[in-house]
C-alpha cells in the first residue's frame, strides 16, 4: 500500500495516515515543506554516442583489463577499479592518466579481485571492496593506504565477497555483502553498527546484493544481482518497497543522482536503466561503460 501527498504551499504540514479508521505507525507526523525550484535531469535526451571514451586493453598506464567499477571525487577525477589487474587507476575528467596504486596480494594496499569502489565526498578518500580478500580498504586521495576492516566469515563485521560500497554524509560505510546476502553498516572507524537481509526472494530478503545507493530521504537502494530487482530500505534496515521487478536482469552497480533518479547497470540486458524510485524513465547504452 502506498500513499502520496502534494502540498499546495510551503511550511509545516501535519500528516495523518489511517487505514480502516486506525493510524498507521508514526502517524500523525509533521512535514516541513521548503519552497525551492526543482531541476530534474532528462535522461531521455542522452544520445547513443559518448562525449568521450578512453582506455585500451592492456596492463600499462591508462590501459584496462575488465574495468569493473567507477567513481568520481570532488574534483571530477575518475577512479577506475580493475579486478584482473588488481589495481586502481585515477584519471582527470578528460581521461588523462594521473596515477595508479595496488597490486595482487593480501597485504595492506594490495588486492585480490576488487569489485567495488566509491569515494568519500567529504574528504576524497577512496574506499575499495577488496572482494576476494573479504575486506574493505580505505586510501587517501593520492592512493596511500590508511586503514582496513573486515575478514572472511558470516559473523557481524565479517564478509563473504563484499562488492558495492557507499559512504553517507556521516561517513558511515554501507557495504553489500554479496555471498552473505546482506547489507552491513559500519561507522567511520569501520566498527560494525547493524546488518539487514538474508538469503531469499521475499521482501527484506536478497540474493547476492551488489549495487548500493542512498536517496535524499536517507533510504538505502540495494541492487540484487541474482534477485533481478532493486529494493529500498530505511536506514534501520526496514523494507520499504521493490523497484524494477521483472525489468532488470542480473543488475550490477547503481548510482543515485541528486534528483533521486536511480541509474542501474542492467547487465544481462546490455543497457543502463533509469528509474525515479518506482518508475522507469529511459534506457541508454550498449554493453559498455562510457561517459554521456
Rosetta silent file (secondary structure, phi, psi, omega in degrees, C-alpha in Angstrom):
SEQUENCE: XXXXXXXXXXXXXXXXXXXXXXXXXXXXXXXXXXXXXXXXXXXXXXXXXXXXXXXXXXXXXXXXXXXXXXXXXXXXXXXXXXXXXXXXXXXXXXXXXXXXXXXXXXXXXXXXXXXXXXXXXXXXXXXXXXXXXXXXXXXXXXXXXXXXXXXXXXXXXXXXXXXXXXXXXXXXXXXXXXXXXXXXXXXXXXXXXXXXXXXXXXXXXXXXXXXXXXXXXXXXXXXXXXXXXXXXXXXXXXXXXXXXXXXXXXXXXXXXXXXXXXXXXXXXXXXXXXXXXXXXXXXXXXXXXXXX
SCORE:     score description
SCORE:     0.000 S_00000001
   1 L     0.000  132.818  179.038    0.000    0.000    0.000 S_00000001
   2 L  -126.690  147.560  176.109    1.337    3.443   -0.960 S_00000001
   3 L  -131.120  150.018  178.697    0.098    6.942   -0.159 S_00000001
   4 L  -133.038  157.808 -179.402    1.146   10.293   -1.619 S_00000001
   5 L  -142.970  127.169  178.017    0.766   13.920   -0.595 S_00000001
   6 L  -116.352  106.497 -177.632    1.206   17.010   -2.768 S_00000001
   7 L   -71.940  148.422  178.915    1.405   20.225   -0.696 S_00000001
   8 L   -91.475  -15.436 -179.269   -0.122   23.407   -2.102 S_00000001
   9 L  -156.399  162.789  178.325    2.289   25.717   -0.260 S_00000001
  10 L   -73.417  162.904  178.354    5.499   25.759    1.746 S_00000001
  11 E   124.609 -170.049  179.455    5.540   25.470    5.540 S_00000001
  12 E   -88.335  134.289  179.375    4.747   22.884    8.178 S_00000001
  13 E  -127.707  134.028  175.382    2.082   20.313    7.396 S_00000001
  14 E   -93.210  124.027 -175.881    0.642   17.740    9.773 S_00000001
  15 E  -105.953  126.151  175.421    0.187   14.408    8.022 S_00000001
  16 L  -119.099  125.779  179.754   -2.344   11.859    9.248 S_00000001
  17 L  -123.022  119.646 -179.139   -2.467    8.424    7.610 S_00000001
  18 E  -125.280  154.319  174.871   -5.194    5.990    8.641 S_00000001
  19 E  -136.997  118.545 -176.649   -6.319    2.569    7.466 S_00000001
  20 L    54.630   41.460  174.784   -9.766    1.323    8.450 S_00000001
  21 L    81.905    1.274 -178.894  -10.012    4.112   10.974 S_00000001
  22 E  -116.989  140.167  178.150   -6.685    3.430   12.684 S_00000001
  23 E   -67.025  138.002  171.779   -3.499    5.478   12.467 S_00000001
  24 L   -75.777  166.693 -178.367   -0.562    3.781   10.782 S_00000001
  25 L   -56.570  134.374  179.540    2.760    3.636   12.583 S_00000001
  26 L    74.751    2.931  174.120    4.283    7.133   13.162 S_00000001
  27 L   -94.583  137.233   -0.677    1.021    8.849   12.137 S_00000001
  28 L   -81.542  162.161  175.981    0.398   11.715   12.662 S_00000001
  29 E  -145.697  163.377 -177.444    3.707   13.423   11.904 S_00000001
  30 E  -102.019  133.056  179.307    4.897   16.886   10.866 S_00000001
  31 E  -117.907  126.388  176.673    6.389   17.535    7.416 S_00000001
  32 E   -93.667  119.376 -179.594    8.408   20.666    6.650 S_00000001
  33 E  -106.226  124.084 -178.435    7.969   21.733    3.002 S_00000001
  34 L  -103.727  132.810 -179.829   10.578   24.110    1.560 S_00000001
  35 L   -84.053  109.142  177.670    9.751   26.302   -1.421 S_00000001
  36 L  -151.459  154.526  177.758   12.556   25.899   -3.965 S_00000001
  37 L   -67.405  147.825  179.200   12.836   25.315   -7.716 S_00000001
  38 L  -110.972  124.155  178.321   13.066   21.709   -8.857 S_00000001
  39 L  -115.146  114.100 -177.541   15.525   20.796  -11.586 S_00000001
  40 L  -112.426  130.479  179.130   15.120   17.259  -12.881 S_00000001
  41 L   -65.528  140.725  178.430   17.576   15.638  -15.264 S_00000001
  42 L  -108.154   93.206 -177.508   16.071   14.475  -18.553 S_00000001
  43 H   -74.228  -11.544  176.810   17.880   11.241  -19.406 S_00000001
  44 H   -66.671  -16.334 -179.998   15.708   10.763  -22.479 S_00000001
  45 H   -90.161   -0.914  178.155   17.972   13.320  -24.164 S_00000001
  46 L   -71.623  128.338 -177.759   21.097   11.193  -23.676 S_00000001
  47 L   -85.990  178.432 -179.972   22.363   10.106  -27.074 S_00000001
  48 L   -81.994  -15.917 -176.994   23.925    6.832  -28.189 S_00000001
  49 L  -101.566  129.074  179.345   27.363    8.386  -28.666 S_00000001
  50 L   -69.326  154.651  174.021   29.541    9.097  -25.614 S_00000001
  51 L   -66.248  -39.821  178.032   31.055   12.505  -25.019 S_00000001
  52 E  -153.665  155.787  176.714   34.425   10.828  -24.568 S_00000001
  53 L  -139.326  139.586  178.090   35.956    7.370  -24.355 S_00000001
  54 L  -144.008  154.972  177.567   39.385    6.417  -23.045 S_00000001
  55 L   105.418  143.122  173.677   41.407    3.259  -22.445 S_00000001
  56 E  -130.995  164.671  178.690   42.656    0.267  -24.398 S_00000001
  57 E   -70.067  132.599  177.895   43.143   -3.367  -23.412 S_00000001
  58 L   156.958 -175.072 -177.462   46.400   -3.952  -21.593 S_00000001
  59 L  -113.429    0.419 -179.535   48.356   -3.650  -18.366 S_00000001
  60 L   -79.189  175.606  176.796   50.083   -0.308  -18.951 S_00000001
  61 L   -60.920  130.465 -179.882   49.174    3.074  -17.520 S_00000001
  62 L    80.509    1.650  176.437   45.779    4.107  -18.855 S_00000001
  63 E  -106.591  160.363 -175.011   45.046    0.613  -20.138 S_00000001
  64 E  -135.368  150.319  161.065   42.482   -1.817  -18.728 S_00000001
  65 L  -127.482  105.793 -179.719   41.642   -5.466  -18.425 S_00000001
  66 L    56.775   64.842  171.691   37.991   -5.700  -17.400 S_00000001
  67 E   -63.839  132.660 -168.083   37.411   -2.373  -15.639 S_00000001
  68 E  -113.382  -36.145 -175.441   34.548   -3.126  -13.291 S_00000001
  69 E  -143.195  148.235 -174.151   33.550   -0.123  -11.200 S_00000001
  70 E  -133.643  142.249  173.275   33.910    3.656  -11.482 S_00000001
  71 E  -142.381  164.861  178.131   33.614    6.556   -9.033 S_00000001
  72 E  -127.761  145.875  176.349   34.371   10.299   -9.110 S_00000001
  73 L   -95.271 -174.991 -174.631   35.888   12.568   -6.487 S_00000001
  74 L   -67.057  -18.485  178.791   35.002   16.182   -5.678 S_00000001
  75 L   -93.381    2.309 -178.606   37.323   17.457   -8.452 S_00000001
  76 L    82.842    7.186  176.407   35.656   15.319  -11.101 S_00000001
  77 L   -71.585  147.185 -170.794   38.602   12.927  -11.306 S_00000001
  78 E  -105.530  122.368 -178.613   37.612    9.417  -12.375 S_00000001
  79 E  -105.148  121.190 -174.927   38.576    6.432  -10.206 S_00000001
  80 E  -120.275  132.395  178.832   38.513    3.077  -12.038 S_00000001
  81 E  -105.391  137.541  177.865   38.898   -0.359  -10.475 S_00000001
  82 E  -120.934  115.283 -176.634   40.278   -3.338  -12.394 S_00000001
  83 L   -80.469  -20.119  176.978   39.693   -6.732  -10.842 S_00000001
  84 L   -80.748  -46.054  179.241   42.019   -8.574  -13.276 S_00000001
  85 L   -80.508   -4.967  177.567   44.956   -6.152  -12.919 S_00000001
  86 L    50.687   54.604 -178.690   44.227   -5.819   -9.173 S_00000001
  87 E  -155.951  168.488  172.108   44.695   -2.071   -9.135 S_00000001
  88 E  -114.919  135.396  170.737   43.075    1.350   -9.098 S_00000001
  89 E  -119.060  144.412 -179.194   43.751    3.935  -11.778 S_00000001
  90 E  -122.728  134.522 -176.476   42.823    7.603  -11.464 S_00000001
  91 E  -127.941  155.061  171.201   42.213    9.945  -14.438 S_00000001
  92 L   -75.981  176.996 -173.746   41.303   13.586  -14.822 S_00000001
  93 L   -66.739  -13.239  177.110   37.871   14.451  -16.182 S_00000001
  94 L   -95.001    0.521  179.078   39.250   14.345  -19.743 S_00000001
  95 L    90.340   11.344  177.856   40.538   10.787  -19.353 S_00000001
  96 L   -81.001  128.831 -178.996   44.214   11.678  -18.898 S_00000001
  97 E   -61.910  134.067  177.845   46.041    9.181  -16.669 S_00000001
  98 E  -110.283  -56.346  179.123   47.138   10.628  -13.318 S_00000001
  99 E  -164.132  171.050  178.624   48.320    7.752  -11.124 S_00000001
 100 E  -140.671  161.628  172.919   47.704    4.155  -10.105 S_00000001
 101 E  -157.254  157.313  179.146   48.055    2.030   -6.987 S_00000001
 102 L   105.303  152.584  175.109   47.614   -1.569   -5.894 S_00000001
 103 L  -156.166  170.964 -177.998   48.966   -4.997   -6.838 S_00000001
 104 E   -74.222  133.570  178.045   47.909   -8.603   -6.340 S_00000001
 105 L   156.212 -174.072  179.204   48.226   -9.886   -2.767 S_00000001
 106 L  -122.872   13.943  175.259   46.694   -9.744    0.700 S_00000001
 107 L   -82.247  172.524  175.739   48.904   -7.116    2.340 S_00000001
 108 L   -59.217  129.567 -179.629   47.848   -3.554    3.090 S_00000001
 109 L    84.229   -0.951  174.966   47.338   -1.755   -0.220 S_00000001
 110 L  -105.633  161.727 -174.557   47.163   -4.996   -2.193 S_00000001
 111 E  -132.701  156.780  169.820   44.055   -6.505   -3.760 S_00000001
 112 L  -133.724   95.925 -178.163   42.550   -9.830   -4.752 S_00000001
 113 L    53.624   64.747  177.541   39.891   -9.246   -7.423 S_00000001
 114 L   -73.368  132.651 -177.498   38.495   -5.941   -6.122 S_00000001
 115 L  -115.018  -18.939 -174.505   34.986   -5.298   -7.437 S_00000001
 116 E  -122.858  140.664  175.462   33.726   -2.221   -5.580 S_00000001
 117 E  -147.122  142.516  171.486   34.954    1.355   -5.301 S_00000001
 118 E  -146.952  169.872  179.023   33.492    4.610   -4.054 S_00000001
 119 E  -123.478  129.152  173.052   34.802    8.000   -2.968 S_00000001
 120 L   -70.650  110.234 -173.929   34.028    9.677    0.350 S_00000001
 121 L   -70.607  -10.681  178.312   32.827   13.063   -0.912 S_00000001
 122 L   -81.110  -27.994 -176.330   33.763   14.782    2.373 S_00000001
 123 L  -142.282    5.559  178.638   37.488   14.117    2.086 S_00000001
 124 L    63.947   17.840  173.057   38.015   12.323   -1.276 S_00000001
 125 L   -66.016  142.145 -178.335   39.203    9.136    0.430 S_00000001
 126 E   -98.179  123.077 -175.761   38.988    6.130   -1.901 S_00000001
 127 E  -112.223  125.351 -171.440   37.094    3.155   -0.440 S_00000001
 128 E  -120.611  130.078  168.306   37.628   -0.252   -2.055 S_00000001
 129 E   -82.615   98.496 -178.795   35.710   -3.506   -1.759 S_00000001
 130 E   -82.431   81.547 -158.328   38.670   -5.914   -1.803 S_00000001
 131 H   -59.064  -55.821 -175.224   36.315   -8.707   -2.763 S_00000001
 132 H   -83.990   -2.215  165.061   38.294  -11.939   -2.651 S_00000001
 133 H   -94.693   -2.016  173.532   40.295  -10.731    0.362 S_00000001
 134 L    56.596   51.211 -176.866   36.905  -10.249    2.087 S_00000001
 135 E  -158.182  167.917  174.666   37.654   -6.787    3.424 S_00000001
 136 E  -114.033  130.328  176.263   37.270   -3.039    2.897 S_00000001
 137 E  -116.171  143.267  179.603   40.370   -0.883    2.389 S_00000001
 138 E  -120.634  134.969 -178.502   40.493    2.915    2.649 S_00000001
 139 E  -127.563  155.844  173.148   43.078    5.122    0.917 S_00000001
 140 L   -76.501  179.778 -173.186   43.690    8.855    0.816 S_00000001
 141 L   -66.300  -14.421  177.985   43.069   10.828   -2.375 S_00000001
 142 L  -100.514    3.362  177.562   46.594   10.006   -3.620 S_00000001
 143 L    91.072   10.805  177.274   46.232    6.261   -3.097 S_00000001
 144 L   -80.865  132.329 -178.117   48.146    5.994    0.177 S_00000001
 145 E   -63.077  135.341  177.784   46.847    3.211    2.442 S_00000001
 146 E  -113.037  -54.170 -177.366   45.026    4.422    5.563 S_00000001
 147 E  -164.426  170.622 -177.810   43.191    1.501    7.180 S_00000001
 148 E  -144.488  148.518  170.523   41.347   -1.768    6.626 S_00000001
 149 E  -146.146  153.858  179.030   38.452   -3.594    8.247 S_00000001
 150 L   100.098  155.161  174.925   36.728   -6.950    7.792 S_00000001
 151 L  -157.165  174.813 -174.666   37.738  -10.557    7.201 S_00000001
 152 E   -72.014  133.549  175.941   36.162  -13.715    5.816 S_00000001
 153 L   156.397 -177.189 -178.314   33.155  -15.110    7.674 S_00000001
 154 L  -111.254  -10.327 -179.039   29.447  -14.836    8.468 S_00000001
 155 L   -69.365  167.151  177.072   29.596  -13.108   11.867 S_00000001
 156 L   -56.387  131.747  179.065   28.814   -9.416   12.311 S_00000001
 157 L    86.319   -4.665  176.218   31.535   -7.337   10.694 S_00000001
 158 L  -105.013  161.895 -173.994   32.833  -10.180    8.543 S_00000001
 159 E  -130.161  155.928  165.580   32.319  -10.582    4.803 S_00000001
 160 L  -128.347   88.057  179.938   31.920  -13.148    2.092 S_00000001
 161 L    67.974   69.338  175.200   32.961  -11.246   -1.037 S_00000001
 162 E   -67.589  139.592 -179.533   31.980   -7.603   -0.365 S_00000001
 163 E  -124.126  -90.075 -175.595   31.236   -5.663   -3.551 S_00000001
 164 E   -68.049  146.322 -179.413   29.246   -2.410   -3.645 S_00000001
 165 E  -139.471  146.314  171.668   30.005    0.326   -1.095 S_00000001
 166 E  -139.520  141.330  176.149   28.501    3.708   -0.276 S_00000001
 167 E  -113.106  120.127 -178.337   29.719    6.364    2.190 S_00000001
 168 L   -86.723 -177.518 -174.418   26.989    8.629    3.575 S_00000001
 169 L   -71.096  -14.451  174.111   27.343   12.192    4.887 S_00000001
 170 L   -95.347    7.791  179.205   28.020   10.909    8.408 S_00000001
 171 L    64.314   31.325  167.796   30.836    8.787    6.958 S_00000001
 172 L   -80.401  140.323  177.414   29.050    5.504    7.628 S_00000001
 173 E   -97.740  121.247  178.763   30.143    2.723    5.293 S_00000001
 174 E  -107.497  118.608 -168.412   27.235    0.787    3.747 S_00000001
 175 E  -122.191  131.971  172.791   28.506   -2.478    2.249 S_00000001
 176 E   -85.080  109.163 -177.490   26.850   -5.081    0.003 S_00000001
 177 E   -90.702   88.289 -162.557   27.992   -8.424    1.460 S_00000001
 178 H   -53.974  -58.479 -173.966   27.495  -10.395   -1.766 S_00000001
 179 H   -85.975   -8.583  170.244   27.675  -14.066   -0.742 S_00000001
 180 H   -92.191   -1.657  173.742   26.246  -13.485    2.752 S_00000001
 181 L    55.093   49.524 -177.572   23.165  -11.973    1.051 S_00000001
 182 E  -156.113  168.117  172.852   23.012   -8.971    3.359 S_00000001
 183 E  -111.597  134.990  174.729   23.883   -5.310    3.876 S_00000001
 184 E  -120.178  144.303 -179.986   26.213   -4.276    6.674 S_00000001
 185 E  -121.102  133.972 -177.998   26.685   -0.739    8.026 S_00000001
 186 E  -127.527  154.469  175.639   29.844    0.467    9.772 S_00000001
 187 L   -81.158 -175.679 -173.234   30.841    3.766   11.361 S_00000001
 188 L   -65.850  -16.760  178.343   33.691    5.971   10.154 S_00000001
 189 L   -97.782    5.115 -179.993   36.223    3.839   12.045 S_00000001
 190 L    82.446   16.584  178.404   34.989    0.602   10.471 S_00000001
 191 L   -87.913  135.727 -176.606   33.120   -0.547   13.583 S_00000001
 192 E   -62.029  134.062  175.534   30.009   -2.640   12.984 S_00000001
 193 E  -109.264  -57.007 -179.073   26.661   -0.868   13.535 S_00000001
 194 E  -160.585  171.400  176.022   23.979   -3.122   12.074 S_00000001
 195 E  -141.355  158.942  170.854   23.059   -5.559    9.326 S_00000001
 196 E  -154.664  155.301 -178.416   19.911   -6.497    7.459 S_00000001
 197 L   103.452  152.858  174.472   18.892   -9.039    4.844 S_00000001
 198 L  -154.451  168.271 -175.741   19.120  -12.794    4.431 S_00000001
 199 E   -69.841  124.166  178.099   19.152  -15.221    1.516 S_00000001
 200 L   159.365  176.414 -176.259   15.787  -15.416   -0.212 S_00000001
 201 L  -108.015    4.076  179.885   13.308  -13.843   -2.596 S_00000001
 202 L   -80.076  172.503  172.760   10.919  -12.287   -0.084 S_00000001
 203 L   -62.386  135.069 -176.744   10.608   -8.670    0.932 S_00000001
 204 L    73.058    2.617  167.321   13.658   -7.746    3.068 S_00000001
 205 L  -100.867  166.820 -179.473   15.484  -10.825    1.777 S_00000001
 206 E  -154.930  155.737  179.483   18.047  -10.589   -1.014 S_00000001
 207 L  -123.429  101.891  177.255   20.036  -12.675   -3.457 S_00000001
 208 L    57.668   70.156  176.704   23.622  -11.503   -3.978 S_00000001
 209 E   -68.643  139.639  177.722   23.401   -7.732   -3.428 S_00000001
 210 E  -126.113  -63.270 -174.280   25.900   -5.639   -5.399 S_00000001
 211 E   -76.198  141.113  178.267   24.742   -2.068   -6.049 S_00000001
 212 E  -135.251  135.429  173.897   24.272    0.394   -3.181 S_00000001
 213 E  -149.926  170.050 -177.619   22.918    3.954   -3.248 S_00000001
 214 E  -130.449  128.031  174.882   21.249    6.462   -0.956 S_00000001
 215 L   -80.515  166.301 -175.939   18.115    8.515   -1.640 S_00000001
 216 L   -65.482  -22.042  177.855   17.759   12.079   -0.397 S_00000001
 217 L   -87.746    5.336  178.420   15.469   10.925    2.435 S_00000001
 218 L    91.241   -3.796  178.170   18.174    8.572    3.727 S_00000001
 219 L   -72.221  148.832 -175.607   16.647    5.384    2.388 S_00000001
 220 E  -101.061  130.031  176.118   19.059    2.772    1.025 S_00000001
 221 E  -100.555  129.558 -178.190   18.716    1.359   -2.501 S_00000001
 222 E  -122.774  127.208  174.313   20.015   -2.190   -2.995 S_00000001
 223 E   -98.468  124.840 -179.323   20.503   -3.907   -6.357 S_00000001
 224 E   -98.430  114.411 -176.964   20.219   -7.712   -6.237 S_00000001
 225 L   -62.562  -45.654 -179.339   22.334   -9.379   -8.890 S_00000001
 226 L  -100.876    0.338  174.126   20.541  -12.727   -8.732 S_00000001
 227 L   -93.311  -12.050  176.238   17.269  -11.347   -7.398 S_00000001
 228 L    55.019   46.085  179.530   16.702   -9.336  -10.612 S_00000001
 229 E  -166.828  170.917  169.282   15.289   -6.339   -8.778 S_00000001
 230 E  -113.881  145.981  172.434   16.065   -3.334   -6.599 S_00000001
 231 E  -124.282  149.145  176.057   14.851   -2.960   -3.044 S_00000001
 232 E  -115.713  131.846  178.692   14.558    0.168   -0.921 S_00000001
 233 E  -125.989  154.141  169.031   15.074    0.062    2.846 S_00000001
 234 L   -77.414  175.229 -172.218   15.118    2.745    5.504 S_00000001
 235 L   -68.899  -17.824  176.585   18.422    3.346    7.296 S_00000001
 236 L   -84.513   -4.987  178.786   17.430    0.952   10.078 S_00000001
 237 L    94.285   11.074  177.783   17.054   -1.824    7.507 S_00000001
 238 L   -81.939  134.642 -179.004   13.257   -1.927    7.369 S_00000001
 239 E   -63.318  136.144  177.869   11.797   -2.875    3.984 S_00000001
 240 E  -112.754  -56.971  179.747   10.098   -0.011    2.116 S_00000001
 241 E  -165.353  169.759  174.980    9.393   -1.160   -1.460 S_00000001
 242 E  -105.744  141.119  177.018   10.586   -3.047   -4.538 S_00000001
 243 E  -126.324  137.443  169.556   11.723   -1.258   -7.706 S_00000001
 244 L    76.182   15.459  178.443   12.299   -2.723  -11.166 S_00000001
 245 L   -59.854  131.894 -179.096   10.996   -6.242  -10.570 S_00000001
 246 L    65.974   14.486  177.649   10.968   -8.137  -13.903 S_00000001
 247 L  -116.980  -15.729  177.882   12.581   -5.117  -15.581 S_00000001
 248 L  -124.035  149.690  179.537   16.256   -5.771  -14.798 S_00000001
 249 L  -128.441  115.032 -177.827   18.312   -8.931  -15.290 S_00000001
 250 L    53.195   55.781  178.762   21.372   -9.504  -13.106 S_00000001
 251 E   -64.128  143.167  175.654   21.839   -5.810  -12.196 S_00000001
 252 E  -106.065 -120.448 -172.820   25.294   -4.824  -11.006 S_00000001
 253 E   -75.804  158.727  179.320   26.264   -1.392   -9.727 S_00000001
 254 E  -139.565  165.169  179.892   23.890    1.545   -9.422 S_00000001
 255 E  -142.556  135.897  175.324   24.052    5.284   -8.818 S_00000001
 256 E  -106.865  121.218 -178.550   21.502    7.674   -7.275 S_00000001
 257 L   -86.827 -178.792 -174.181   21.720   11.214   -8.618 S_00000001
 258 L   -69.921  -11.923  176.282   20.746   14.430   -6.830 S_00000001
 259 L   -98.255    9.147 -177.105   17.172   14.164   -8.198 S_00000001
 260 L    68.149   18.891  167.117   16.736   10.663   -6.730 S_00000001
 261 E   -73.029  139.417 -179.491   16.942    9.064  -10.165 S_00000001
 262 E  -109.340  113.455  179.869   18.384    5.548   -9.850 S_00000001
 263 E   -99.121  124.622 -171.447   20.759    4.590  -12.676 S_00000001
 264 E  -122.747  132.706  171.309   21.280    0.831  -12.906 S_00000001
 265 E   -79.101   99.143 -176.758   23.776   -1.268  -14.865 S_00000001
 266 E   -86.013   82.964 -162.595   21.281   -3.805  -16.263 S_00000001
 267 H   -53.931  -59.532 -173.260   23.977   -6.378  -17.006 S_00000001
 268 H   -80.994   -4.702  170.591   22.307   -9.146  -18.997 S_00000001
 269 H  -100.221    3.242  173.698   20.067   -6.729  -20.879 S_00000001
 270 L    55.222   49.670 -176.087   23.166   -4.802  -22.015 S_00000001
 271 E  -160.368  166.321  167.942   21.865   -1.396  -21.040 S_00000001
 272 E  -102.955  130.889  173.924   21.589    1.314  -18.410 S_00000001
 273 E  -112.253  146.609 -179.482   18.111    1.814  -16.979 S_00000001
 274 E  -120.035  122.401  177.565   16.988    4.928  -15.156 S_00000001
 275 E  -115.778  147.951  165.894   14.255    4.762  -12.516 S_00000001
 276 E  -109.141   90.269 -176.759   12.746    7.507  -10.416 S_00000001
 277 L    61.206  -63.122 -175.338   12.153    5.496   -7.270 S_00000001
 278 L  -137.075   10.958 -175.363    9.473    3.312   -8.843 S_00000001
 279 E  -128.004  130.077  175.703    9.064    4.456  -12.466 S_00000001
 280 E   -74.522  132.166 -177.438   11.238    3.587  -15.467 S_00000001
 281 E  -104.094  -52.942 -176.823   12.261    6.757  -17.299 S_00000001
 282 E  -163.316  173.542  175.966   14.653    5.742  -20.047 S_00000001
 283 E  -141.132  143.738  179.055   17.476    3.411  -21.018 S_00000001
 284 E  -141.566  161.602  171.125   20.800    4.085  -22.722 S_00000001
 285 L   106.642  166.517 -179.530   23.947    2.196  -23.567 S_00000001
 286 L  -156.803   80.343  171.465   25.106   -0.905  -25.358 S_00000001
 287 L    57.716   42.121  179.448   27.220   -3.376  -23.404 S_00000001
 288 L  -164.361  167.479  172.605   29.869   -0.867  -22.347 S_00000001
 289 L  -117.262  119.216  177.653   30.602    1.934  -19.916 S_00000001
 290 L  -135.101  175.309  177.618   31.163    5.336  -21.470 S_00000001
 291 E  -101.162  125.411 -179.577   30.635    8.957  -20.478 S_00000001
 292 L  -114.945    0.000    0.000   27.435   10.535  -21.827 S_00000001
